[in-house]
Amino acid sequence: VQGKDAMLGANGLLYKPVQKGDKGQREVDFYEQVGSVCPTLRPFLAAYFGTHSIGEKRYLVLEDFAVRYREPCVMDLKIGVVTYEPTATREKVLSELRKCPAQASVGFRPCGMRVFGTRTCKYRMRGKDWGRAITPITATQLLAEFVCDDDKDRSTKRMRRVLPRLLERLGELEAVLSELKGVRFFASSIIL
């Protein structure tokens, strides 16, 4: 949905910039090893096709699962109550805590979203500042904005169609994650 570096997309593939340093290499290692280390997690991930370099920039090559939809709606959620690694510096910890103080109690933070409105035939875009404003009181409102349409009649239909499957799939993911032993995730996102 957004990020420090733009993702490139072509022919059903996304090219996600590999972050600098150890963090970027850990993400590459994760995608390369997830099939053998956590096979039950694989169905929840975009297909991974290796890395590709364009000039000096290295990219993860991932399936663009949104291409199969006419007007895809996408939300990027940073999940968990801790968004920094155990080895993070004090400055990094404080920086992460300042980004969204309520994330520790809510358990997630929207990083951005793009929702198609059938009345306006336009996308509603929300960025990281919108998500950082989350509070325990507004958390459900932020999520509702993702599944609601800009047409009230269609909103109810969309919610009835989308919410049960979304909640079912999130429950399946939670079950898989709770069974993983010896694996910890930091600063991880899920794309809805």
Secondary structure, DSSP 4 states (H G I P E B T S, - for coil): ---SS--EEETTEEEEEPPSHHHHHHHHHHHHHHHHH-TTTGGGS--EEEEEEETTEEEEEEE-GGGGSSS--EEEEEESS--S-TT--HHHHHHHHHH-TTHHHHSEEEEEEEEEETTTTEEEEE-HHHHHT--TTTHHHHHHHHH--SSHHHHHHHHHHHHHHHHHHHHHHHHHHHH--S---SSEEEE-
